[in-house]
Amino acid sequence: MDLLTIPKEILFHILGFLDHHDILTVLSLSSSLTHLYNDEDFWHALVLTHNITYRIDNTTWRDLYTSNETLKMCPHLQLSHRDNLQRQPKRQWDEDTDRLLCLEPSCCSELGNAAESSYYSNRNHDALHHRIALKLDQCQFLTVWCSACQTCLGKTKTEQYLVHQIIQSLPFLDDPTFVRRRKEFEIRLLMANGTYIIDRAWFLAWTAYLRDANNEYPGVLDNSKLYREDGRLRSDIKLGEHFELIGQQALSYIIRVYRLVGNDPVSSLELQHQAEYCQVYHSLLLRQQMLYHRRYRGHPILVLSE
């Protein structure tokens, strides 16, 4: 039987249970299905079977589906959560600590402090189906949360793309009180120890923004200068000259607020047993000893020579 005789809705529903490798196999079995490989409507329909309605600009629906990201993305996060914020007029931020902001288009109102998060997770989710909210508490500042999935969103590149747009659409993003609170949180992230390698030029622009009230945003984090054409980290880079280190929480924050393009940052812990990166890891040990010496000045300490 020719699969094309099956109604499209049923065919797409069946194929929606397969990963992209299996779908490519199915398409290769019949000449009548081969043309679907270049049919964007076909791939869009498959993405919609996972209730995903958005993609990154300049990418195709086929790119999204064959990346297998749709299996990891929250089906409750929609473009309407961003669009509703973009329609709202600019306003001041009410400086009450630990606020939640409901992002559902039918609500999009403040829900109170973190003590009421159980109210949001249970009553609103069950009765009102309000699933998506923005957390502004001291631990998860500017974090988009889904109560249905019980997780913070932004685990895939496509999800990070929409989370970033939601944050940039906040009507109080430029409010001085909000900016001050935001910088206080980012300074705490900056001061924490970390292992993830990021571009030093961007890091310096970020620290300048946090120090200067009139400074511009550092922009999108681009680590491409730290990587070779084959996608591997360069072995000739040096700490303090080409890159700096940040922690996991800081990295997650930067990705959702500032965005990341290109290669994902590598943890320095992945380099310690690779001979190619001996000099890179050695520079990390030197930095650790310098920090130790500053913190405990006066105590004898062995300093490694280069």
Buried (B, 14 or more C-beta within 10 A) or exposed (E): EEBEEEEEEEBBBEBBEEEBEEBEEBBEEEEEBEEBEEBEEBBBBBBBBBEBBBBBEEEBBBBBBBBEBBEEBBBBBBEBBBEBBEEEEEEEBEEEEBBBBBBBBEBBEBBBBBEBBEEBBEEBBEEEEBBBBBBBBEEBBBBBBBBBBEEBBBBBBBBBBBBBBBBBBBBBBEBEEBBEBBBEBBEEBBEEEBBBBBBBBBBEBBBEBBEEEEEEEBEEBBBEBBBEEEEEBBBEBBBEEBBBBBBEBBBBBBBBBBBBEBBEBBBBEEBEEEEEBEEBBEBBEBBBBEEEBEEEEEEEEEEEEE
